Amino acid sequence: LKVLSHIDSILRSPRAPPLIFRPSKGPVKNCIKENGQGCGFEHLPLTIEMWADQLKALKDLHRSLRKLSLELLPWNTADPQDNRESIRVEDLQMIVDAILEEIENKEKNSQTLSLPTLSAIVSHFQKLFDVNSLNGVYPRMNEVYTKLGEMTNAMRNLHELLELDSSAPPTVVVDSVGKLCDIINKNVAEQVQQLLGTQDIHSIINKLEEHECFFPPFQALIQDLLCLLEISNVDDILPAVQSLK
């Protein structure tokens, strides 16, 4: 009875698992405490057998985790728990934590590019930008970066001047510039026509031919007058001729 009373005080404590103690629903033979109540430990042998199976399975689980650990962590061969008779849950948790840490480290390292990958990237850059040697990679990178900055600034300025949306592609910018050039060329042609006083292209040609025939003799006459009158300015010709009267 004292042993049962001691067991009862332990298993009724808040730290005890709830499935250990089950109050008896009826009279129990050979298990009556001093106060005459049923002890509620009828199922305890089955529970202890279950625990024994679990402890044995715990050893099997520890063995399996050790095999997995040796596969993933071959350098970590020391295990002070191998020779221990009893295996604790903390021992298993330690192995699992070590495996998880190794997996996390591998994931972080996998984000770092390997040497063959970096070499392929450099080779691809050399092909794209006609770089013959590794020494020319950095200068060409700087050149590409500078040109890209210039083109970006130019495109941004064109977007603003042409009042285009910033998301407009380069083809739209080129079309807008082409239309603007057409408008300017058309206005220039109209101004030339107004200046020459004709709307006919053939008349414009005739005007230019007349100018080509008239201007050389007129220029020669002016040069002769400047020499004869010993002056250098065209505006002085008329005063010089009037002074000869």
Secondary structure, 3 states (H helix, E strand, C coil): CHHHHHHHHHHCCCCCCCCCCCCCCCCCCCCECCCCCECCCCCHHHHHHHHHHHHHHHHHHHHHHHHHHHHHCCCCCCCCCCCCCCCCHHHHHHHHHHHHHHHHHHHHHHCCCCHHHHHHHHHHHHHHCCCCCHHHHHHHHHHHHHHHHHHHHHHHHHHHHCCCCCCCCHHHHHHHHHHHHHHHHHHHHHHHHHHHCCCCHHHHHHHHHHHHHHHHHHHHHHHHHHHHHCCCCHHHHHHHHHHCC
